[in-house]
Amino acid sequence: MRLKHPLLLVGLIMLTVSVIAQDIKSVRKLYDKKEWQKSKEAVDQLLANPAEQNNWEAWYYKGLIYGQIAKMPELKGSVPDIWMVSFDAYKKAMELDEKQSVNFMTLRGFPIFDNYLELQKEGNELFNAQSYKEAVGKYKQTDQVGRLIFKNGWALSEVDTILYYFAGAAAMQANMNDDAVNYFKKIADAGISGEGYDVCYRFLTFHYDKKDNADLSAKYAALGRKFYPNDTYYDKLELDKERNTNGASTQLFIKYETVINKEQDNYDLRYSYAAELFNWLYTEQTSADQKAGLFDKIILNLNKCIAIDPKNPEAFVLAGKTYYNEAAMIQESGKGLKATVPEEKKKKDELKVQMDKRMNEALSPLEKALEIFEKMTPEEFKAEKRLKNEYKTTLYLLSEAHKFLGNAEKEKAYTKKYDALNQ
């Protein structure tokens, strides 16, 4: 058969040969000329040839070239997850010829560090943008690169401290607890401490406590206490466990005292302690000696609260309730005493003096609480609904206290305010 277009046929054959004739030399030349896009096309073409799939140098140059493309904002987006594509190419080169790949990596100043640093940077940007789940994914990729760097002894350590901290923190924020535990355990098990790392020991203690794994919870609590002796977190956790398990008791109060001794200016802690003591004093059967001591502790802690935050009405209200209840208890203890019996009348008169003293002491903190409540905006009451109930309680107690003391006009004024608030 005679060919009609021999020149065209030859041209097609030559074109085909030029397409598959890319070799590693041409890739090197384009890379050395910093023609990144052309070198990318060349190495992609080279590796598209099945015969070149085991060419370690081609894979090495792919990692190198893609790393350069990744540094160019106008080209980076052309390849999804480009830093990992570059890393996977380096890894493939090392699988095919580790010795040669390591030599090339060394001679070029370990370009794989760019992959590590840029992936971590992307993870940090996601973390700062509060895209925590995505940040965890990026930190995991960073760790893959880091483990290869560490394995070859080029840098880093067995525990990549900063990376694992932020990976754990991102996982914690994303409610990816298994990942958070994994990263924080690496830090805690290595005994790493210092500013910020206390969260690792706290999280692990809390996590295993919730999982009812007492041994592991105790292990990380012990490490936390060792490295952060002034951290009251572990004491507070024990305090909560005591309260949830046994309720109010002398043991609970001992734990409160332990924590407060370490954290003198914690308003919430002191207020909670005073509230626990208040409930114990006025709802439980306690001896007279215990009652006297409890009353003093309540007032002591509430006065400390007031000194810490004089604009918070809670401590003022509870102090008023405490004095008011004391007056009521004294009144209760005098029931049955007869004014016609001289000795009993004397006792009754003594109790009246004590009642009046306690009721008068109730007025000052209640009036201060009322002053604070009356300056609050409707928005503040909406934000904290319980405050309105405390406001009502304050007016009620002021009305009742003045009624007890025989101050009819003030009783009437506070009753009017109370009724208006209930409308």
C-alpha positions, 0 to 999 in steps of 0.5 A: 500500500502506498503512503499518500502523506509520508511527511505528515506521518514522519512528523507525527512520529517525531512529535510522539517521541518529543512528548515522551522524551522528557528525562531527568536532565531536562527536569534538572535544567528547568529547575536550575533556571527556576522555571517552576511551571515548566519544571512542574510540567516536565516532572509530571510528564516524566512520572507519567511514564510507567518506566520512570515510576521507580526513578527516585530522582524524579520523585525527589525533584517532584518534591522539590519543584512542588515545594517551590510552586507552593511558595508562589501565591499565584500558583499554589492553588493549582494543586490541592494540599500542595505541601503534602503532595511535595512531602509524599514525593520526597517520601517516595524518593526515600523509599526507592533509594534512601541513601541517594535521597538523603544525600540530595536532601543534605546537599540542598539544606533539607528543603523538607523543612519548608514542608514542615514549617509551612504546614504548621503555619497553615495549622496556626492560621486555622487555629487563630481563625477558630477553625479548630477541626481543620487545624487538627487535620493540618497539624496531623499532616505537619506531624507526618513530616516531623516524624520523618525529619526526626526519624532521620536525625535531621532535627526535632525531638521525639515529642514535638512539644509546641506542635502537640500542644496546639494540636491538642488544644485545637482538638479540645476546642473541636470536641475531638477528645480522642485526639486531644488525649493523644497529643496531651499524653505525649507531652505529659508522659514525657514530663514536659512542663512550663507556662501553658502546659498545665492545661495538658495535665488538667485535661487528662485528669478531667478526661479520665475522671469522667471515664471513671478511670481512677488510676489514670486520673490520679496519675496525671493529677499527681504529675500536675501537682508535681509540676504546678504545685500552686495550681488549685485545679486538682483540689477543686476537682476533689472538692467537686467529687466530694460534694457529688459523692457525699454532699455537704459534710465536714470533709467537704468543708476541709477541702474548701479550706485547703483550696481557699488557703491556696487561692485567697482572692477567689470570689466564687470559691469563697461565696460557694463555701459560704453558701455550703456552710449556710445550707448546712447550718440552717438545714442540718442538725448541728450542735450548738458549738458547730453552729457558732463556728459555722456562723463565723466562717460564713460571715468571714468568707462573705466579708472577704467576697465583699472586699474582693468585689464590692459591686456584686450583690450576692455576698451582701444578700447572703450576709443579710440572710445569715444575720436574719436567720440567726435572729430567727433561730434565737427567737425560736430558742426563746419559745416557751419561756414565760415572762411570769417566771423571773428567771425565764423572763431574764433569759427572754430579755437577753434573747431579745437583745441578741435578736435585735442585734442580729436583725440590725446587723442584717439591715446594712448588707441588705440595704447595700444589695438593694442599692446595687440592684436598683442601679442595674439595667433591665438587660442585666436582669435578663442576662442573669435571671436569678438576680431578679429573685435575689432582688425580690428576696432582698426587699422581702427581708428588709420589710420583715426585718423592719417589721420585727424591729417595729419600724412600721414606716420602713416596713411599709416602704419596702413592702410597697417596692416588693409588691411593685416588683411582683406586678 
